[in-house]
Structures are given as C-alpha cells and as structure tokens.
Amino acid sequence: MTRPPFAILKLPLLMLVAALLLAAGGILWGQRQAQDAGTALQQQRTALNQARQQLDHSRQQQQLIATHQGDYRALVARGFVGPEDRLAWIEAVQLANRDAGLYGLNYRLMPRTASPSTLAQGLPLGQTRMTLTFPLLVETDLARFLGALKARAPGVVRVQGCSLSRPDNAPFEASNHPHLQAECDLLWFTIATTTETRHE
C-alpha cells in the first residue's frame, strides 16, 4: 500500500487549518462584537427611557408650578411664605384692639421656632409666639377683639388660648372702667423660603 504524499499535502493542510482557525476567530470576534453592540444598544435604550422619564417629570413639575403659582403668590402676599413680618403682626393686634374699642394692650414676641413635625409635614414651617395682655370691660370684649384680629391678621395666626383675671380683686361694678385683664397666647406661622433656610 502506498502512503499518501504528506509532503505535498502539508502546505494545503496547514493553510486549511489556518483558514479554519481564522474563520473560528472571526466567528468568535463577530459574536463578541454583536454582544457588545447589543449591550451598547440596551444601554442607549435605557438612557433614552431615563431621559424621557426625566422630561415627563420636568413637564409635570412645570405644570404643577403653573397650576399653583397663583396660590403661592397669594400666600406670599398674605405673609405666610417668606420672612416674618413682625411689624405687621404688631400693627394687626393694635388695630384689632382699636377696632374692638378696647383700652390698649401690651405684647411680647418670642423668637421663631420650628413647628412640630406633625404640623409641618416636611415643610420649613416656623412659629412665633406672641403673648398679649390687655384690659377688658366685660368678657364679650375678648370675643370682639379676637374677631377683629381675625379680620386684620396678615398671614396665619392661631390663638393658643386666653385667660381672664380680675387683677384688682374688686367686686363687679357697673362702670366704664375696665376691671378684667385678658392674656392671650398667639402663634404666628410662616414658611421659610429656600434662601431664608440657608441663612438661618
């Protein structure tokens, strides 16, 4: 039996093996490139979806701002949003005292403190306590004063409580001289703006 001529087939076999190796390498490289392209495509799609979601969120925020901008401006004009306007509060209680036909008053303002978290609900809500003392002729003068204050008050104010006392301990007499003393604690509420919060 004759042996095949390996010497003659050696070069073509080497070329065939090299071609097969190159083809296998090309196939592997092509698959890797396809996987990389698929991964890059998926990343681009994810980035596109995130950009669309951010755009939708921005549009919703813009619409929300446009919807509530009038209400916000009204709260700013009323004195609820922004810096404390203590002078306006003092003027309001003095005018309410005058409107109720009373006999003057004394006030004491405390420093602004943060409102309880249950009340603030995540807002930078602050409260300032004001204590008022003023003479009354009869008990109904207090209700008249509080009604006048409600009509005059800028911002948001809450009456914490009032107490009546008779400082001179004199028996009741029908006269034009006040014998009662009222003491009321008020809370004035304000929401600090972002710039105010940074400065505090």
C-alpha positions in Angstrom: 0.0 0.0 0.0 1.3 3.4 -0.8 1.4 6.2 1.7 -0.3 9.4 0.9 2.0 12.1 -0.1 2.1 14.1 3.2 4.9 16.4 1.9 2.7 17.6 -0.9 -0.4 17.9 1.3 1.4 19.5 4.2 1.1 23.1 2.9 -2.5 22.9 1.9 -3.4 21.2 5.2 -1.6 23.9 7.1 -3.4 26.5 5.1 -6.7 24.8 5.7 -6.1 24.6 9.5 -5.1 28.3 9.4 -8.2 29.2 7.5 -10.3 27.2 9.9 -8.7 29.0 12.9 -9.1 32.3 11.2 -12.8 31.5 10.5 -13.4 30.4 14.1 -11.6 33.5 15.4 -13.7 35.7 13.0 -16.9 34.0 14.2 -15.9 34.5 17.9 -14.9 38.1 17.3 -18.2 38.7 15.4 -20.2 37.2 18.2 -18.4 39.3 20.8 -18.9 42.4 18.7 -22.6 41.6 18.3 -22.9 41.1 22.1 -21.1 44.4 22.7 -23.3 46.1 20.2 -26.4 44.6 21.8 -25.2 45.7 25.3 -24.5 49.2 24.0 -27.9 49.3 22.3 -29.6 48.3 25.5 -27.7 50.9 27.5 -28.7 53.6 24.9 -32.3 52.5 25.2 -32.1 52.6 29.0 -30.6 56.1 28.8 -33.3 57.2 26.3 -36.0 55.9 28.6 -34.5 57.7 31.6 -34.2 60.9 29.6 -37.9 60.6 28.6 -38.9 59.9 32.2 -36.9 63.0 33.3 -38.5 65.1 30.6 -42.0 63.8 31.6 -41.2 64.6 35.3 -40.0 68.1 34.3 -43.1 68.7 32.4 -45.3 67.5 35.3 -43.3 69.8 37.6 -43.7 72.7 35.3 -47.4 72.1 35.0 -47.7 71.8 38.8 -45.9 75.1 39.3 -48.0 76.8 36.7 -51.2 75.4 38.3 -50.3 76.6 41.8 -48.3 79.7 41.1 -51.2 82.0 41.8 -51.9 80.3 45.1 -48.2 80.6 46.1 -48.2 84.3 45.2 -51.3 84.8 47.3 -49.6 83.1 50.3 -46.5 85.3 49.8 -48.7 88.4 49.6 -50.6 87.3 52.7 -47.3 86.9 54.6 -47.4 83.2 55.2 -44.5 82.4 52.9 -41.3 84.3 53.4 -39.7 86.2 56.2 -41.5 87.0 59.4 -43.3 90.4 59.3 -43.4 91.1 63.0 -44.2 94.8 62.4 -47.3 93.8 60.5 -48.3 91.4 63.4 -47.9 94.2 66.0 -49.9 96.6 63.8 -52.6 94.0 63.4 -53.1 93.4 67.1 -53.1 97.1 67.8 -55.6 97.8 65.1 -57.8 94.9 66.3 -57.6 96.4 69.8 -58.7 99.8 68.4 -61.5 98.2 66.2 -62.9 96.4 69.2 -63.0 99.7 71.2 -60.6 98.4 73.9 -58.2 100.2 76.1 -54.8 99.4 74.7 -52.6 96.3 75.0 -49.1 95.1 75.8 -47.4 92.4 73.7 -44.3 90.2 73.9 -42.8 88.4 70.9 -40.7 85.3 71.3 -38.0 84.1 68.8 -39.2 82.0 65.9 -39.0 78.2 66.5 -39.6 75.2 64.2 -43.1 73.9 64.3 -43.7 70.3 65.4 -43.0 67.8 62.6 -46.6 66.5 62.8 -47.8 70.0 61.9 -45.0 70.9 59.5 -45.3 67.7 57.4 -41.9 68.2 55.8 -42.2 72.0 55.2 -39.9 74.5 56.8 -42.8 75.8 58.9 -41.9 78.0 61.8 -43.9 79.5 64.6 -43.5 82.7 66.7 -45.3 83.0 70.0 -46.9 86.4 70.8 -48.3 87.0 74.3 -50.9 89.8 74.6 -52.2 91.4 77.8 -55.0 93.9 77.7 -57.8 95.2 79.9 -61.4 94.4 79.3 -64.6 96.0 80.5 -66.7 92.8 80.1 -66.0 89.2 78.9 -67.6 89.7 75.5 -64.8 92.3 74.7 -62.5 89.4 74.3 -64.6 87.8 71.5 -64.9 91.2 69.8 -61.1 91.6 69.9 -60.5 88.1 68.5 -63.0 88.7 65.7 -61.3 92.0 64.8 -57.9 90.2 64.9 -59.1 87.5 62.6 -60.2 90.2 60.1 -56.9 92.1 60.4 -54.3 89.4 60.8 -51.8 89.0 58.0 -50.5 85.5 57.5 -51.7 82.6 59.5 -52.3 83.0 63.2 -53.7 80.6 65.8 -55.0 81.5 69.2 -53.4 79.1 71.6 -55.6 80.2 74.5 -56.8 83.1 76.5 -57.3 83.6 80.2 -59.2 86.2 82.1 -58.4 87.6 85.5 -59.5 90.3 87.8 -56.2 92.0 88.9 -57.7 94.4 91.5 -60.0 91.7 93.0 -62.7 94.3 93.3 -66.3 93.3 93.2 -68.1 93.8 89.9 -69.4 97.4 89.5 -71.3 98.8 86.6 -68.7 101.4 85.4 -66.8 102.5 82.4 -63.5 101.4 84.0 -62.1 98.0 82.9 -61.7 95.6 85.8 -60.8 92.5 83.8 -57.4 91.5 82.4 -57.0 89.2 79.4 -53.9 87.3 78.5 -53.8 85.5 75.1 -51.1 83.4 73.5 -51.0 83.6 69.7 -48.9 81.5 67.3 -47.9 83.2 64.0 -46.9 80.7 61.4 -44.5 81.3 58.5 -42.9 79.1 55.9 -39.3 80.0 55.3 -38.2 80.2 51.6 -35.1 78.3 50.5 -32.9 81.3 50.7 -34.0 82.0 54.3 -33.4 78.5 55.3 -29.8 78.7 54.1 -29.2 81.9 56.1 -30.6 80.5 59.4 
